[in-house]
């Protein structure tokens, strides 16, 4: 009887282990995956995947293969997913502060709370993205960043916007209205808006010209940029080159480049976009050059071959009447 109980217990233990183990180990293990849900590396990859999906869906909508209603629905879903992931990542990064510093901050906050209402803390996110799409002799860009309000009440916030020099058709796209765009000192574009609690996605569109298939884009950072991603759609033929840029993803959709080191306030950020579609500008230049050469050559030959004989004066008396 004892042997039967021992054997039954071993079989029951083996069945229990076989049932529970897949939840912890192996690809697709639910509990194993849940244990890495707050992994910063996984959250960063999720953000990159969301941005890639956003760009892909936008290209499908631009090609007319997606209705405006469906694009608005997917845009809203991807935007909320990006905000949720960014909020969780920012929380994990900020949660690692020393407890002693947190104690003094809590003590100072308690003293402030005793005399006045809680005020919101609004700041710009550390991660930025630039999405590039090629046109004819021009590059269309979308600059995306986040505004985060960790407080419980809305707060008015003003910040300049990093836009390339020489850009045309600059316009707000997401998270900001034209009435909230102001022009600061030296023509610097800035926004002044009342930021509600939470994380908000903001984007600006711009166009930069290109010559002979190349476009030079130059920024001057008005604020610290810790992380910047530059994305181009797969199959666009665009390639980004510049000092301090590192390719993070090449063959997938989209291709992603990133900065190798943070950019400080006032520091330049310049890169070149290669592979832009060319219009007829080069053909016009070649045609005008060839026409000018032919006209100049023909005029020179005509001048060189003109008659060399001078006019002779006839002496009527010598010839007689």
C-alpha positions in Angstrom: 0.0 0.0 0.0 2.8 2.4 0.9 4.5 1.7 -2.4 1.3 2.4 -4.3 0.9 5.8 -2.5 4.5 6.7 -3.2 4.1 5.9 -6.9 0.8 7.7 -7.1 2.4 10.8 -5.4 5.3 10.8 -7.9 2.9 10.6 -10.8 0.8 13.4 -9.4 3.9 15.6 -8.8 5.1 14.9 -12.4 1.6 15.8 -13.7 1.6 19.0 -11.7 5.1 20.0 -12.8 4.2 19.3 -16.5 1.0 21.4 -16.1 2.6 24.4 -14.4 6.1 24.5 -16.0 4.9 25.8 -19.4 3.6 28.9 -17.7 7.1 29.8 -16.5 9.4 28.4 -19.2 9.5 28.3 -22.9 8.4 30.6 -25.7 5.0 32.0 -25.0 5.0 31.1 -21.3 2.3 33.4 -19.8 3.9 33.8 -16.4 7.4 34.1 -17.9 6.1 36.8 -20.2 4.4 38.6 -17.4 7.6 38.7 -15.5 9.2 40.8 -18.2 6.3 43.1 -18.9 8.2 45.9 -17.0 11.5 45.3 -18.7 12.8 48.6 -20.1 14.4 46.9 -23.1 11.1 45.2 -23.9 9.2 48.5 -23.5 11.7 50.3 -25.8 11.2 47.6 -28.5 7.4 47.9 -28.1 7.7 51.7 -28.7 9.8 51.1 -31.8 7.3 48.6 -33.1 4.3 50.9 -32.5 6.1 53.7 -34.4 6.9 51.4 -37.2 3.2 50.3 -37.4 2.1 53.9 -37.4 4.4 54.8 -40.3 3.3 51.7 -42.2 -0.4 52.4 -41.7 0.1 56.0 -42.7 1.7 54.9 -46.0 -1.2 52.5 -46.7 -3.6 55.4 -46.1 -1.6 57.7 -48.3 -1.7 55.1 -51.1 -5.5 55.1 -50.9 -5.7 51.5 -49.6 -7.3 52.5 -46.3 -10.4 54.6 -45.7 -10.1 57.8 -43.7 -12.5 56.4 -41.0 -10.4 53.3 -40.5 -7.1 55.3 -40.5 -8.5 57.5 -37.8 -9.5 54.5 -35.7 -6.1 52.9 -36.1 -4.3 56.2 -35.5 -6.2 56.6 -32.2 -5.4 53.1 -31.1 -1.7 53.3 -31.9 -1.4 56.7 -30.3 -2.9 55.5 -27.0 -0.7 52.4 -27.1 2.4 54.5 -27.5 1.4 56.8 -24.7 0.7 53.9 -22.3 4.1 52.3 -23.1 5.9 55.7 -22.7 4.2 56.4 -19.4 5.1 53.0 -18.0 8.7 53.4 -19.2 9.0 56.8 -17.7 7.5 55.5 -14.4 10.1 52.7 -14.2 13.0 55.1 -14.9 11.8 57.5 -12.2 11.0 54.8 -9.7 14.7 53.9 -9.3 15.6 57.1 -7.3 17.2 56.6 -3.9 14.8 56.3 -1.0 16.6 59.0 1.0 16.1 61.6 -1.8 12.5 60.5 -2.0 12.0 61.0 1.7 13.3 64.6 1.6 11.2 65.3 -1.5 8.1 63.9 0.3 8.9 66.0 3.4 9.2 69.1 1.3 6.0 68.3 -0.6 4.2 67.8 2.7 5.2 71.3 3.8 4.1 72.8 0.6 0.8 70.9 0.6 0.0 72.4 4.0 -0.1 75.9 2.6 -1.3 75.7 -1.0 -2.9 73.4 -3.6 -0.9 70.8 -5.5 0.6 72.1 -8.7 1.2 70.0 -11.8 4.8 69.2 -13.0 4.9 69.3 -16.8 8.0 68.5 -18.8 9.1 67.3 -22.2 9.9 63.7 -22.8 13.4 62.6 -23.3 12.7 60.6 -26.5 12.1 62.2 -29.9 11.4 60.8 -33.4 11.7 62.2 -36.9 9.8 60.4 -39.7 11.0 61.1 -43.2 9.2 60.5 -46.5 10.6 61.4 -49.9 8.9 63.6 -52.4 10.1 65.1 -55.7 13.1 67.2 -55.0 12.0 67.5 -51.4 11.7 65.6 -48.2 8.6 65.5 -46.0 9.3 65.3 -42.3 7.3 64.7 -39.1 8.9 65.6 -35.8 7.3 63.8 -32.9 7.8 64.3 -29.2 5.8 64.0 -25.9 4.6 66.4 -23.2 4.1 64.8 -19.8 2.1 66.2 -16.9 2.7 64.1 -13.7 0.4 66.3 -11.6 -3.3 66.2 -11.0 -4.3 69.5 -12.5 -3.7 71.1 -15.9 -0.7 73.4 -16.2 0.3 76.0 -18.9 3.5 75.0 -20.5 5.7 76.8 -23.0 8.6 75.2 -25.0 10.4 75.9 -28.2 10.2 73.3 -31.0 13.2 71.8 -32.7 12.7 72.3 -36.4 15.2 72.2 -39.3 16.6 75.5 -40.6 15.3 76.4 -44.0 12.2 74.3 -43.6 9.0 75.4 -45.4 5.3 74.6 -44.8 5.9 74.1 -41.1 2.5 73.2 -39.5 1.2 71.6 -36.3 -0.3 68.1 -36.8 -1.0 66.2 -33.6 -1.6 67.3 -30.1 -1.4 71.1 -30.8 -3.6 73.6 -32.5 -2.4 76.6 -34.7 -3.6 79.0 -31.9 -1.1 77.4 -29.5 1.8 78.0 -31.8 3.8 81.2 -31.1 6.9 82.7 -32.6 9.7 83.4 -30.1 13.0 85.3 -30.3 14.8 85.0 -33.6 11.8 83.4 -35.3 12.0 80.3 -33.1 8.7 78.3 -33.3 7.3 77.5 -29.9 4.1 76.2 -28.4 2.2 77.5 -25.4 -0.7 75.3 -24.3 -2.5 74.0 -21.3 -1.3 70.5 -20.7 -3.7 68.1 -19.0 -2.4 65.4 -16.7 -0.9 62.4 -18.5 1.3 61.9 -21.6 0.5 63.7 -24.8 1.9 63.1 -28.3 2.8 66.2 -30.2 4.0 66.4 -33.9 4.9 69.0 -36.4 5.2 68.6 -40.1 7.8 70.3 -42.4 9.3 70.1 -45.9 13.0 70.5 -46.7 14.2 70.9 -50.3 16.6 68.5 -52.1 19.0 68.9 -55.0 20.4 66.2 -57.2 18.7 63.5 -55.0 20.3 64.8 -51.7 18.8 66.8 -48.9 20.8 68.4 -46.1 18.8 68.7 -42.8 20.2 70.7 -39.9 18.8 71.2 -36.5 19.9 73.2 -33.5 18.6 71.7 -30.2 16.7 74.3 -28.1 16.5 71.7 -25.3 18.4 68.5 -24.3 17.7 65.5 -26.5 18.5 62.2 -24.8 17.2 59.9 -27.5 16.3 60.6 -31.1 15.2 58.1 -33.8 15.1 58.9 -37.5 12.8 56.6 -39.5 12.3 56.1 -43.2 9.7 53.8 -44.8 10.8 50.5 -46.3 11.2 50.6 -50.0 11.5 54.4 -50.1 15.1 54.2 -51.2 16.0 56.9 -48.6 19.2 56.6 -46.6 20.3 58.8 -43.7 24.0 59.7 -43.3 25.6 61.9 -40.8 28.1 62.1 -37.9 26.9 60.7 -34.7 24.2 58.5 -36.3 23.9 54.8 -35.8 21.7 52.4 -37.7 19.4 50.5 -35.3 17.3 48.7 -37.8 17.9 48.4 -41.6 15.9 45.6 -43.4 12.6 45.9 -41.5 9.9 48.5 -42.1 10.8 51.2 -41.4 14.6 51.7 -41.3 15.7 53.3 -38.1 18.7 55.5 -37.3 19.5 56.9 -33.8 22.0 59.3 -32.3 25.0 57.8 -30.6 25.2 60.4 -27.8 22.8 62.9 -26.3 22.5 66.4 -27.8 22.8 69.4 -25.5 21.1 72.8 -25.7 22.4 74.8 -28.6 24.3 71.9 -30.1 23.8 71.2 -33.9 22.4 68.0 -35.3 22.9 67.6 -39.0 22.5 64.7 -41.4 22.0 64.1 -45.1 19.1 62.2 -46.8 20.3 60.4 -49.9 18.0 58.8 -52.6 15.4 61.5 -52.9 13.4 61.4 -56.2 14.5 63.9 -58.7 12.2 66.0 -60.9 13.1 67.8 -64.1 15.5 70.3 -62.4 18.6 68.4 -63.5 17.2 68.0 -67.1 16.5 71.7 -67.3 20.0 72.5 -66.1 21.6 70.1 -68.6 19.4 71.4 -71.4 20.2 75.1 -70.7 23.9 74.2 -70.4 23.9 72.4 -73.7 21.9 75.2 -75.4 24.2 77.8 -74.1 27.3 75.9 -75.2 25.8 75.5 -78.7 24.9 79.1 -79.0 28.3 80.2 -77.8 30.1 77.8 -80.2 27.9 78.9 -83.1 28.4 82.6 -82.4 32.2 82.1 -82.1 32.4 80.2 -85.4 30.2 82.9 -87.1 32.5 85.7 -85.9 35.6 83.8 -86.8 34.3 83.0 -90.3 33.1 86.5 -91.2 34.5 88.2 -94.4 38.0 89.7 -93.9 38.0 92.0 -97.0 37.9 95.7 -96.3 35.8 98.1 -98.3 37.7 99.5 -101.3 37.2 103.1 -102.3 36.8 103.5 -106.1 38.7 106.3 -107.7 36.3 107.5 -110.4 38.9 109.8 -112.0 41.3 106.9 -112.4 38.6 104.8 -114.1 37.4 107.6 -116.3 33.9 108.7 -116.9 
